[in-house]
Amino acid sequence: MSSPAQTPETTRIHNIGYRNYDGPRLGRAYARRALFSQSLRGAYGLGRSAKSKVLPMILFAVMCVPALIIVAVAVVTKAPKLAIEYTQYAIYLQLVIAIYLAAQAPQSVSRDLRFRTVPLYFSRPIDRVDYVLAKYGAMASALFILTAAPLLILFIGSLLAKLDFATQSKLFGQGLVSVALLSLLFGGIGLVMAALTPRRGFGVAAVIAVMVISYGAVSTLQGIAYGTDNVDAIKWMGLFSPVTLIDGVQTAFLGAPTAFPGGAAAAPGAGAGAVYVLVVLALIAGSYGVLMRRYRKVGL
């Protein structure tokens, strides 16, 4: 059915208030920084509901409390060294880091997938590479804050305990290198697991499975190898878990004591350590590549 012809008497033009935007256009770099900042703040519940702040802030406190206790003991007892090495701290508290990653990685990406808001990001002056870099950078930065803050507490406490400044500065620097590498590796793996599904619960389970179960399996196999006097195999088994990978790298190149069964005899040397570094870098690059591939179709 055709509509009735419009005449000058029946035609109306309605002004509903829309105007062209004539302000500054800040471009991709600004949009990427804004997405990075929003994702980093979101990893600690900032800018979100009070309920969203509870878990990340509790986990941050749990990471820092042992460092405060160690510092208090060192100051009171005037100990000649801290009770724990800087490079060991994240390894001992790996479960807290895994829980934080399992909670926050899906929060960072799963909601965008579930509510199909990714195409809205890409309708702006932002590309797939900008989205992935912003999310990856924010997750790695959030993990670095989580793991570096207690190291800073240990460093400040060591100075209050009047330990040697040069020695503590060197050890603190080694610890920062270790947790920076850990943050990049764990952040990439966590985001990949979370991006595989739009359902947050499945993402949480996937991250926990990769981080916790892989470490438990590798540690068990290493214990069996040590018990059967197959010490040489222990260092190669460490290639199959994110936590033991970081342990192997810092043992080989940062002078850290190893958590492997058998101690120094089972720890990777320079040759095996180079393999550890290559595997870590390959996993970081691979995580980025998988995320890029994942968002190639999602952004359509």
Secondary structure, 3 states (H helix, E strand, C coil): CCCCCCCCCCCCCCCCCCCCCCCCCCHHHHHHHHHHHHHHHHCCCCCCCHHHHHHHHHHHHHHHHHHHHHHHHHHHHCCCCCCCCHHHHHHHCHHHHHHHHHHHHHHHHHHHHHCCCHHHHHCCCCCHHHHHHHHHHHHHHHHHHHHHHHHHHHHHHHHHCCCCHHHHHHHHHHHHHHHHHHHHHHHHHHHHHHHCCCCHHHHHHHHHHHHHHHHHHHHHHHHHHHHCCCCHHHHHHHHHCHHHHHHHHHHHHCCCCCCCCCHHHCCCCHHHHHHHHHHHHHHHHHHHHHHHHHHHHHCC
